[in-house]
Amino acid sequence: MLIEVLKSKIHRVKITGADLNYIGSITIDADLMDAANLIAGEKVSIVNINNGERLDTYAIKGSRGKGEITMNGPAARKVQKGDIIIIISYAQMDFNEAKEFQPTIIFPNEENNTLN
């Protein structure tokens, strides 16, 4: 039996931009993606702390060390620059494997989205 469990989480980062005209996705600083064990194209869930919106999209690797978190495409209507979000990814794995699995959770600086 496979179950879906938390794989990675970037806890509380600030939206730095919202680009409605981009084709879709969320752009995430490369340092944050690496630290959270996320890859480009991976499905992520976004939880907006400011307004309660939840949505799924995929990750795009942004520039390294800039703290960029940009919501792209139609999802840009669900966030505003300055909103605080949580980025979550899940993985499917065998039930017994899941019992031993440890997710990667990072807590960046909420003001500038950098790692301390």
DRENPA-912390 format. One record per residue (C-alpha): residue number from 1; residue in one letter; y, z, x. Coordinates in nm, 4 decimals. Example, Ala and Ser with C-alpha at 12.3 -4.5 7.8 and 13.67 -1.06 7.14 Angstrom:
@voza: 1	kevex: A	y: -0.4500	z: 0.7800	x: 1.2300
@voza: 2	kevex: S	y: -0.1060	z: 0.7140	x: 1.3670
This chain:
@voza: 1	kevex: M	y: 0.0000	z: 0.0000	x: 0.0000
@voza: 2	kevex: L	y: 0.3488	z: -0.0873	x: 0.1250
@voza: 3	kevex: I	y: 0.6524	z: 0.1225	x: 0.0439
@voza: 4	kevex: E	y: 1.0213	z: 0.0652	x: 0.1130
@voza: 5	kevex: V	y: 1.1907	z: 0.3270	x: 0.3295
@voza: 6	kevex: L	y: 1.5262	z: 0.3801	x: 0.4979
@voza: 7	kevex: K	y: 1.5315	z: 0.1883	x: 0.8280
@voza: 8	kevex: S	y: 1.8952	z: 0.2065	x: 0.9416
@voza: 9	kevex: K	y: 2.2206	z: 0.3578	x: 0.8232
@voza: 10	kevex: I	y: 2.5804	z: 0.3324	x: 0.9392
@voza: 11	kevex: H	y: 2.7349	z: 0.6340	x: 0.7722
@voza: 12	kevex: R	y: 3.0995	z: 0.6166	x: 0.6661
@voza: 13	kevex: V	y: 3.2893	z: 0.3310	x: 0.8265
@voza: 14	kevex: K	y: 3.6247	z: 0.1905	x: 0.7206
@voza: 15	kevex: I	y: 3.6634	z: -0.1631	x: 0.5824
@voza: 16	kevex: T	y: 3.8969	z: -0.3508	x: 0.8178
@voza: 17	kevex: G	y: 3.9139	z: -0.6710	x: 0.6151
@voza: 18	kevex: A	y: 3.8017	z: -0.8540	x: 0.3018
@voza: 19	kevex: D	y: 3.7747	z: -1.2336	x: 0.3178
@voza: 20	kevex: L	y: 3.7153	z: -1.3778	x: -0.0286
@voza: 21	kevex: N	y: 3.7012	z: -1.7361	x: 0.1018
@voza: 22	kevex: Y	y: 3.4152	z: -1.6781	x: 0.3461
@voza: 23	kevex: I	y: 3.0727	z: -1.7919	x: 0.2236
@voza: 24	kevex: G	y: 2.9255	z: -1.4420	x: 0.2024
@voza: 25	kevex: S	y: 2.7972	z: -1.1368	x: 0.3914
@voza: 26	kevex: I	y: 2.9452	z: -0.8454	x: 0.5841
@voza: 27	kevex: T	y: 3.0672	z: -0.8762	x: 0.9427
@voza: 28	kevex: I	y: 2.9825	z: -0.5660	x: 1.1471
@voza: 29	kevex: D	y: 3.0960	z: -0.4790	x: 1.5002
@voza: 30	kevex: A	y: 2.8152	z: -0.5719	x: 1.7420
@voza: 31	kevex: D	y: 2.8169	z: -0.2242	x: 1.8989
@voza: 32	kevex: L	y: 2.7525	z: -0.0652	x: 1.5603
@voza: 33	kevex: M	y: 2.4772	z: -0.3139	x: 1.4766
@voza: 34	kevex: D	y: 2.3017	z: -0.2477	x: 1.8065
@voza: 35	kevex: A	y: 2.3335	z: 0.1301	x: 1.7713
@voza: 36	kevex: A	y: 2.1999	z: 0.1188	x: 1.4137
@voza: 37	kevex: N	y: 1.9118	z: -0.1160	x: 1.5028
@voza: 38	kevex: L	y: 2.0390	z: -0.3930	x: 1.2715
@voza: 39	kevex: I	y: 2.0075	z: -0.7654	x: 1.3395
@voza: 40	kevex: A	y: 2.2095	z: -1.0651	x: 1.2240
@voza: 41	kevex: G	y: 2.0851	z: -1.1914	x: 0.8899
@voza: 42	kevex: E	y: 1.9247	z: -0.8618	x: 0.7925
@voza: 43	kevex: K	y: 1.9623	z: -0.7575	x: 0.4287
@voza: 44	kevex: V	y: 2.1885	z: -0.4549	x: 0.3895
@voza: 45	kevex: S	y: 2.3027	z: -0.2445	x: 0.0965
@voza: 46	kevex: I	y: 2.6674	z: -0.1439	x: 0.0816
@voza: 47	kevex: V	y: 2.7845	z: 0.1723	x: -0.0942
@voza: 48	kevex: N	y: 3.1611	z: 0.2031	x: -0.1433
@voza: 49	kevex: I	y: 3.2635	z: 0.5697	x: -0.1291
@voza: 50	kevex: N	y: 3.6068	z: 0.4960	x: -0.2800
@voza: 51	kevex: N	y: 3.4988	z: 0.3271	x: -0.6029
@voza: 52	kevex: G	y: 3.1222	z: 0.3735	x: -0.6337
@voza: 53	kevex: E	y: 3.0404	z: 0.0011	x: -0.6073
@voza: 54	kevex: R	y: 2.6985	z: -0.0902	x: -0.4703
@voza: 55	kevex: L	y: 2.5907	z: -0.4334	x: -0.3544
@voza: 56	kevex: D	y: 2.3417	z: -0.6139	x: -0.1334
@voza: 57	kevex: T	y: 2.4303	z: -0.8767	x: 0.1245
@voza: 58	kevex: Y	y: 2.3339	z: -0.9675	x: 0.4820
@voza: 59	kevex: A	y: 2.4773	z: -0.8679	x: 0.8172
@voza: 60	kevex: I	y: 2.6739	z: -1.0925	x: 1.0531
@voza: 61	kevex: K	y: 2.7332	z: -0.9694	x: 1.4091
@voza: 62	kevex: G	y: 3.1043	z: -0.9344	x: 1.4787
@voza: 63	kevex: S	y: 3.2945	z: -0.8964	x: 1.8039
@voza: 64	kevex: R	y: 3.1869	z: -0.6106	x: 2.0265
@voza: 65	kevex: G	y: 3.4028	z: -0.2964	x: 2.0507
@voza: 66	kevex: K	y: 3.6655	z: -0.3936	x: 1.7926
@voza: 67	kevex: G	y: 3.5388	z: -0.1754	x: 1.5041
@voza: 68	kevex: E	y: 3.5367	z: -0.4734	x: 1.2664
@voza: 69	kevex: I	y: 3.3828	z: -0.4207	x: 0.9230
@voza: 70	kevex: T	y: 3.4767	z: -0.7198	x: 0.7053
@voza: 71	kevex: M	y: 3.3356	z: -0.7849	x: 0.3596
@voza: 72	kevex: N	y: 3.3077	z: -1.1580	x: 0.3012
@voza: 73	kevex: G	y: 3.2755	z: -1.3878	x: 0.0011
@voza: 74	kevex: P	y: 3.2622	z: -1.2709	x: -0.3618
@voza: 75	kevex: A	y: 3.1689	z: -0.9166	x: -0.2521
@voza: 76	kevex: A	y: 3.5209	z: -0.8917	x: -0.1080
@voza: 77	kevex: R	y: 3.6322	z: -0.8194	x: -0.4653
@voza: 78	kevex: K	y: 3.4328	z: -0.4948	x: -0.4582
@voza: 79	kevex: V	y: 3.6113	z: -0.3415	x: -0.1577
@voza: 80	kevex: Q	y: 3.9614	z: -0.3107	x: -0.0246
@voza: 81	kevex: K	y: 4.0834	z: -0.2778	x: 0.3300
@voza: 82	kevex: G	y: 4.0713	z: 0.0932	x: 0.4132
@voza: 83	kevex: D	y: 3.7791	z: 0.1767	x: 0.1818
@voza: 84	kevex: I	y: 3.5044	z: 0.3911	x: 0.3325
@voza: 85	kevex: I	y: 3.1513	z: 0.2513	x: 0.2994
@voza: 86	kevex: I	y: 2.7938	z: 0.3295	x: 0.3983
@voza: 87	kevex: I	y: 2.5754	z: 0.0433	x: 0.5254
@voza: 88	kevex: I	y: 2.2007	z: 0.0849	x: 0.4658
@voza: 89	kevex: S	y: 1.8940	z: -0.1226	x: 0.5488
@voza: 90	kevex: Y	y: 1.5383	z: -0.0651	x: 0.4340
@voza: 91	kevex: A	y: 1.1992	z: -0.1722	x: 0.5684
@voza: 92	kevex: Q	y: 0.8615	z: -0.2189	x: 0.4063
@voza: 93	kevex: M	y: 0.5759	z: -0.0474	x: 0.5805
@voza: 94	kevex: D	y: 0.2368	z: 0.0993	x: 0.5251
@voza: 95	kevex: F	y: 0.2444	z: 0.4385	x: 0.3531
@voza: 96	kevex: N	y: 0.0888	z: 0.6208	x: 0.6507
@voza: 97	kevex: E	y: 0.3186	z: 0.4457	x: 0.8988
@voza: 98	kevex: A	y: 0.6166	z: 0.5474	x: 0.6846
@voza: 99	kevex: K	y: 0.5189	z: 0.9148	x: 0.7132
@voza: 100	kevex: E	y: 0.5794	z: 0.8981	x: 1.0897
@voza: 101	kevex: F	y: 0.8717	z: 0.6550	x: 1.0933
@voza: 102	kevex: Q	y: 1.2154	z: 0.7845	x: 1.1972
@voza: 103	kevex: P	y: 1.5154	z: 0.5835	x: 1.0717
@voza: 104	kevex: T	y: 1.8173	z: 0.5100	x: 1.2910
@voza: 105	kevex: I	y: 2.1276	z: 0.6768	x: 1.1488
@voza: 106	kevex: I	y: 2.4660	z: 0.6590	x: 1.3214
@voza: 107	kevex: F	y: 2.7924	z: 0.8369	x: 1.2457
@voza: 108	kevex: P	y: 3.0830	z: 0.6322	x: 1.3884
@voza: 109	kevex: N	y: 3.4388	z: 0.7589	x: 1.4082
@voza: 110	kevex: E	y: 3.5620	z: 0.6967	x: 1.0538
@voza: 111	kevex: E	y: 3.9179	z: 0.6182	x: 1.1645
@voza: 112	kevex: N	y: 3.8420	z: 0.3325	x: 1.4061
@voza: 113	kevex: N	y: 3.4705	z: 0.2570	x: 1.3486
@voza: 114	kevex: T	y: 3.3780	z: 0.3232	x: 1.7111
@voza: 115	kevex: L	y: 3.0934	z: 0.5258	x: 1.8537
@voza: 116	kevex: N	y: 3.1900	z: 0.8566	x: 2.0125
